[in-house]
Amino acid sequence: MGLKHALALASLMLACASSMAASLVINVGGDRSLTTEQLLARPDVATIRVPNDVTFRGTMTYRAVPLRALLAITQLPADKELQITAADGFVTHLPSNLLFGDGKKRAEPWLAIESPDEPWPRVPGSGDIGPFYVVWIDPALSGVTNEQWPFKVDAIRIAPTLTARWPQIAADQSVPAASPVRRGQTVFATQCMVCHKMNGAGDASMGPDLNLPHNPTEYFQPWVLKSFIRNPRSIRAWQDMKMPGFDRNAISDTDVDAVIAYLGYMAKRRK
């Protein structure tokens, strides 16, 4: 056996061992820790087909369990969201109406589980995304965003909403309801705070705080900032850069402008 083949086999064996040893913490009223084996042994595990997978940018097939059934709850308490954390520092929040909203036609969340004997492909820039990944069937029915597909998931918990925990990220009551600043706050919380903090607020740790010590609106011209959001590598690029670009399917031009309006507003509200 050649050296390359030996290294490849060792890497595969390590990935399998890691997947078998992996566990997922779930705390939605009681602390549980479930292993890959336990999840794959659930009676509701199924093989699902996910068209237009956000991470793999194509159709994927997974062994998965319905997320709602896994949580074993039918609603979240008022002012609470589902917090999903990943091993790489990514943190996303799913609001109650996204998970448990009324209506027969709605997006269906699943927890995909990487089987040790069928490892998922590696993703350029992210590598191994297993062993747990939240995927959606019919995401457009509920307006699911690309940042609500977390991978490398290690814990799922109930947590207060972002503005309840950190009021310093909220626009003042004097800001009109129709202001793009308010829309920008919503988009920022969903799409940006999965990696970044704002005024020291937030759980994520992948990227820098976007207001401390300086705000991007203070050192990027508007057209440069828009270009950076759309394609970061068109402005700055380095080998370990992790920030993805946001195309118009992920964030509309209107929402990009709203995020920039929110950033400009927060530049004057450092705390």
N, C-alpha and C positions, 0 to 999 in steps of 0.2 A: 504493500500500500504506500503510495506516494505521500509526501509531507502535506500537500494541499488537501488530498482526500482525508487524511487523518485529522487535520485541523477542522475540516468541514464536518466530519462525523462527530468530533468532540464538541463543536459548537451546537450541532443539532441535539446531541445528548444533553448538553447543559440547558438548552432552551426547554427541552421536554421536562427535565427535572425541575426547572424553575416553575413551569406551568403547573406541574403536579403539586408543587409545594405552595403555590400561591393561595392566598385567602383574601376574601372580601369582607370588610367590616360593614355591617348594616345596623344603624341605630335610628329606628323610627318609633320608639316606644319601648324598646328593649334591645340591649346590645347583643348582636349575633356575629359570629365569624364563620363564614362558609368557605370551604375549599373548592377548588376546581372540580374534584371528584364528586363532592356532595351536590354541587350545582348541576353537573352533567347527569346525575342520577335522579334528579327531580322528575316526577311523573308528567309535568307540563313542559319539559324540554322538547323543543321541536327544531326541525331544519327549516330555516326561513331564507327567502330570497330577497335581497335588498337592492332594488334598482337605484342607480345614481348615488351610490355610497359616497358621502362627502370626503372621506379620507382616501379611499382607493380610486375615486373618480371613475367609477364603473359599477357594473353589477357584481355583487358578492353574495355568497351563500355561507350561512353561519349555523352552528348549533347555538340555540339561545332560549332564554326563558322570558315570559312576559314580565316586564318590569312592575306593572301594577300588582300582579299576582305575587311576585317576589316580595314586594313591600308589605302586602297583606293589610293595607289600609285603603279607605275609600275617599279620604279627604285629608287636607292639612289644616292645622289650627290657623286661626286668623293671624296675619302678620308673620307667617312662616313660609319658608320655601324648602325645596329639597336641594340640599347641597351635595354635590358630587365632586370629590377630590381625586386627583391623579398623582401617580408616583413622581411625575416630573415637575410638580408644583402648579399645574393647571387646576383651576377651581371654577366650576360653573354652577349656576342656580336655576332650577326649574320651578316656575311658579305653579301654584295649585291649579289655576284654570287651564294650564297647559297639560297637566297630568290627568286631572279629573273633571275637566269641563264637560258640560252637557252636550248632547248631540250624538246621533248614531254615526255620523261621518266625522271622524277625528283621527289625528295621527296616533299611531300605536308605538309606544316605546318598548324596546326589547333589550335585555342584557345579553350580548353575544359573549360566548365563552370559548376561549381558544383550547381546542382539544390537544393533548400532548402528542398524539399521533398524526395530527393534521395542523401543523403550525401555519399561521397566517403569513402572507408575504411581508417582507420588510418595506417600510415606507421611506422614500428618500427624504432626508432631513429629520425624520423621527425614529427611524430604525424599527425595532420590535415594538408594536403598539399593544401587545397583549399583556395579561391574559383576559382582561375584561374590558368591554367596549359597549357603550350605549348607542344603539342604532335605532332608526325610525322607519316604519312603514307608512307611506303617504304623508311625509312631513309637511307638505304644502297645505294640507287641510287645516292645520293648526298654526301655521306660520312659524314652524321650527327653524331656527337659524343654524348656520354651520358650526357655531361655537357651542351648540347644545348637543353635540355628538362626542362626548369625552371618551378618550381611550386611556389605556394604562390605569384604569380606575382602581383605586384601592379602598375607598370608603364612600358610603352613602348615608347621609344624616339629615335630620330635620334641623333647620337653623332659622333664626330670624331673618327677615328680608334685609337686603343691604342697607336701605335707608333707615330702617329701624335700628340697626346696629351702629351705623355710621352716618348720623345726620349731616356731617360736614360735606357729604357728596351731593346733597339735595339742593336744588335751586330754591331761592327764597320765595316766600308766598307772594311777594310783589311781582314776580315774573308772570306775565299773562299765560293763561292755559294754552293759547295757540302759538306761543313763542317756540321757535325752533330749538331754543335752549332746553325746553322740557322734553321734546322729542329726543334731542341729543343725549340727555341724561339717561333716558330709557335704553337707547341703543348702546351707549357707553357701558352701562351696567351689564348688558347682555353679551356684547361682543368684545369689549376691551378689558373689563375687570376680571375676565377669566385668566389673564396673564399679568395685568398691571394693577397697581394701587393708585388711589387718588387722595391727596392730602393725608397720606399715611393709612388710609382706610382700604380694607380689602384683605382677603385671605391668600390670594395668588402671589407667587414669588418668581415667576418665569421672567418677567420684564421689569423695567424700572418704574418708579412712581412717575405719573405723568403731570404732576404739578410741583413736585419738590425735587431739587431746588428750583428748577425752572420748568415752564410749560412749553410744549412744542410750538405753540403759536408765537412764542417769543424768539425762537431761533430758526423757524422755517417760514419762508414766504408762503402765502396761501396755496399757490399752485404746486409748490414743492411738497407741502404737507399732504395735499390730495394725492399727488403721485406716490408719495411714500406709503400712504394707506392702501392704495391700489396695488402697488408693486414695490415693496421696500428695497429690493435689490436694484431698482432703477436709480436709486438715490445713494444708498450706502450698501455695501456688501462685504461680508467676511465669512470665513470658512464655517464658523460655528453659529451663524445667524439662524435664528429659529422662527422669527416672525413671518407668518405667511402673508400673502397678498389677499385683499378682499375684492373680488370681482363684483360686477353688478348683480349677480345672482345672490351674493352674500350680503351686500350692503348697497342700496340704491344711491344714486347721486344725491338725492334729497337727504338721505340719512347721513351721508358723508358730510354734507354741508352742516347738518344739524349737530353732528359730533364736534365739528370744528367750532361751531357757535358755542357749544357747551364748554369746550376747552378754553376758549377765549374768555368766557364768563368766569370760569373757575380760576383763571390766571390772576384775577383781581380778588380772589377769596381764599388766599392761603391761610391755613390754620395749623 
